[in-house]
Structures are given as C-alpha cells and as structure tokens.
Amino acid sequence: MQTQQAAPDEPGPVERVYRHLVAHLSGAHDGGRLPSERALAARLRVSRQSVRAAFRRLNQVGRVVRVVGSGSYVVPEPTPSHRTLPDVAMLDVLEVRHILEPTIAALATSRATGDDFTRIRRRLEELQQAAEPDIAKRLGYLFWQDMARATRNPLLATIYQLLTDCREQLGWSQATGLAGDAGRQAVQAKLAAAIFDALKARDGEQARVLAAERTRNMLMALADPDGTPAEARWTALDV
C-alpha cells in the first residue's frame, strides 16, 4: 500500500492521524466506537502502524479505551477545572479512596444502567490488559470514575474527579509499591473484576466489601516513614 509523503513543513503520518482522531473525538458521543485501524489507514493513506501509534497516544492520555477483539471507544474528556488543588500526600489520597470507593460500589449496584455496565466492562478489560504499572494505576482511577458516574450522584462523581486530579498531580510513578510487581497488580485487577461481578449481580454489600478490601491492600502496601503500615491508622474505621 502506498502512503502519502509529508512535505518538510507538514506533520508526519502519526501526528496527522492523531489530529484527525482528536477532531473526531470532539463530535463523538461518550462510549462511541471509533473507526478501525484498517479503515483509518485507507482513508488517510497511511500505514496501519501509524494509526496504531496514534491510538496508543490517545489511550495513554485516557481519551480512548481499546478492547481486544472489539475496537477503540471514546472516553469522556474530563471537564477542565479551575480549582487550585490541595497539596496532598499519597496517604491522603488513599485514605479518601478507602472512604469513597466502598460507598460508590454499593450505590452503583442499585443505580447502574446497561450503558454503565458496558462502559465499566470496557474499562475493566483495559485494566486487565495493562502491562505497565503506571498505566494500570491510571486505568484504576478511570475505572472508579466510571463507577462514580454510575451512582447518578453528580457530587460523588465530582469529588472522585478531584481525587483523581490530586493523584495525577503527585505523578503516576509515585508509590511504585502499590502496583510495582505483576503479582500485586494481578490481585488488584482480580478484585476489580469481582467488584464488577457484584455490580452485575446487584449485590451492594459484596461490592462494598470487595472495594474496601482493595483499598485496604493499597494502604497496607504504603508504609509510613517509620515503617508502620498505613493501614494501622484505620483501626477505628474498618469499612
């Protein structure tokens, strides 16, 4: 297949595909399926490798989710926030997750719609397929953002978005011990899958318990500077 050669002052094929997809995203609905690699390569007269690289860029910034054997789907673009984020530590973020996520899981089981199930399942598949710890962490937060949306409580969804913004401000490479090895990452992905199963079964108590176990694992993996497990601070609030 012949591909177009870019002039010296024109963007390369990957950048052209990327810009085309960004423009397409602005008019696409959340959860909508994007054109296939083959179709885009033919339309833009570039190689499929260039299309794949452009999709990878969008996936890494959280704008599309890729599902093996199904295709690529639009992820809602976060609403720009003009808030000044608080100066937080990793433990602050995890403590708030430990409070929020069990409640989100329980509410979502009674309020999620078919569209929510589809969106959360796609996010779970992305999380299970993630090979890099930093990508897995980000996808984990996006999984819970989708869960928060499924509660139909806009305040909960906004609070979780703020939490995600604070976590991103810290940098995804921080606290590598939370998902720094394949074994721990696999356990967390397995728990996320079990939470989704509870969601489908409309079992709010099971979803709540599993969500608490997942965040408790994170707290136990994060030690205070003196070596005391962070989870010890939760003896009075074991949710």
N, C-alpha and C positions, 0 to 999 in steps of 0.2 A: 504494500500500500504506500503510495506517495504522500508525503506530508508537505505542507507549505513551509517555505523557508522564511524566517522573520528577517526583516531589514535590520541593519545595525541599531536603529533608534526605536525599534519595536520590541515589545516584551516577548520573551521566549514562550514556547508552547505550554509549559506548565503554568506560567503566570497567566496566559490567555485563557486557559481552561478555568483556572481559579477565579479570575474576574468574571467569566461567564456564569459560573456557578453561584458566585456571590450575588450577582444581579438576579439570577433565577430565584434565589432564596428569598429575596425581598418581596416577591409576588407569590410565593408558595405558602400553603397553609401548613401549620404545625402538624407533624406526623405524616406529611405527604411524601410519596415516593419520588425520588429523583430519577432522571433518565439513566439508563445503563451505561457502563463504560463503552461498550461497543457502539451504541447509538451516538454518544457524545464524540467519540473518536471520528466517526464517519461525518457527523455534522460539522465539526470544527477542523477536520482534515489534519488530525494529529495522531500520534501513536497512542495505543491503549496504556502504555507505560506512563505517558504524560498525564493522561486522565486519572490514572490510579494515584499518581503523586499529588495531584490537585485535591482529590478526595481525601487523601491522607492528611493534608494540611488542614482541611475543614474539620476532619474528625478530631485532630489534636487540639483544636481550639473549641471543640464542643458544639459545632454548628450542624454537624450531621452525625448520624449513628449508622454504622454499617452492620448488617446482619448477613452472615454467610449463607448463601443459597437463596437469599431473598432480595437484597439490594440495599440502597442507601436511602435514608429517610431524614426529613427536616427536623431539627431540634429547635425549640423556641429560643429566640435570641433574648438574653437577659435584658430587662428594662434598665437603661442607664440610671445609675444612682448618683445623686449629688451629695449624698451624706458623707461626712467625714467618718471614716471607720475608726473604731476604738483601737487602742494599742493593746493587743491581746497576746497571750502565750498559748502554746499548743494545748496545755492542760485546760485552759479556759474554754477553748473550742470543744474539747472532748467532753467536758462536764455539761455543756449546754446540749450537745448531741445526746448524752445519756438521759437528759431530762426530756428532750423533744421527741426523739425518734420512737420510743415505745408508744407515746400518745398519738403520734402521726400514724403509726402502723394500725393501732386499734380503730381510729376514726376512719381510715381509708378502707378498712374491710367492710364497713357498712355503707360507704358512700361512693366507692369507685364504680365507674361505668365501663362498658365494653371498650370504649376508646382508651380509657385509663389502663385497662389490662393490656391492651395491645402496646401502648407506649412503654409501660413499665417492663413488659416482657422483652421488648427490643433492647431496652437499656440493660437488663439483666444479662442478655446474651452477649452484649458488648463487654460487660464487666467480666464475664466468664472467659472471654476470648483474649482479654488484655494480657499482653506479655510483659510489659514494663510496669514496675511498681508505681511510678508517678502517674501514668495513665490510669492505672487501676484505682488509685486514690481519687482522682478527679471524677472518674465514672461512678465511683461510690457515692460521691456527693450529688451527682446528677440523678442517680437512681432515687435518692431520698428527696430531691427536689420534685421529681415526678410523683412520688408518694405523697408529698405535702400538697401538691395540686389536687390529688385525688380526694383529699379531705373536704374539698369545696369550702375551705376556710381561707379566705384571702390573707388574713392576718398571719396565720401559720405559714403560708407559702412565702409571704414577705419576710418573716422572721428567719426562715430557713435560707432564703436567698442572702440575707445579711450575714448569716453564719458562714455560708459558702464564700462570700466575698472576703470575710475575715480570714478564712483558711487559705484562700488564694493569696492574700496579702503576705502570709507567712512563707509562701513558697512551697510547691508540691514536693520538693526534695527533702523538706524538713521531716524529722521523726521517721527516718527510714525503717526503724524497728517495727513500726506498726504494720508494714506490708513489705518488709525488706527481703523476705525469702519466699520461695514458691509455696512452701508448706503453709505458712501463715496466711498468705494471700488466698490459697485454695480453701482454707477453713472459712475465711470471711465470705468468699463467693458462695460457698455451700450454704452458709447461714442466710445470705441474701436470697438464695433460691428457695429455702424453706419458708422465709417470710412471704415470698410471692405465692407459694403454695397455700399458706394460711390465708392470704388475701383472696385467692380464688375460692377457697372453701368458706369464706366469710366468717373465719374463726378469729375474732378480735383478740381474745385472751392469748391464744397461741402466738399470734403475730406480735403482741406486746411483749411476751416473754422472750421470744427469739430476738427481737430488736434490742431488748435490754442486755441479753447475753452478748450480742455483737459489740455493743459499745463498751460493755464491761471488759471484753477481751482487749479492746484498744486501750482502756485505762490501765489494765494490768501490764500491757506492753510498754507503757510510758512510765518510767520511774522518775521520782523526784530527784533533785541533785544529791540528796543524802542517801539515795538508794532505796528509799521506802517506796513500795509500789503505790502509784497514784490512786489505785482502787481502794486503798485503806482509808482515804478521805470520805468514802461513801458508806461507811458502816451505819450511819443514821438514815440513809436514803437508798435503800436497795430496791430499785424498781425493775 
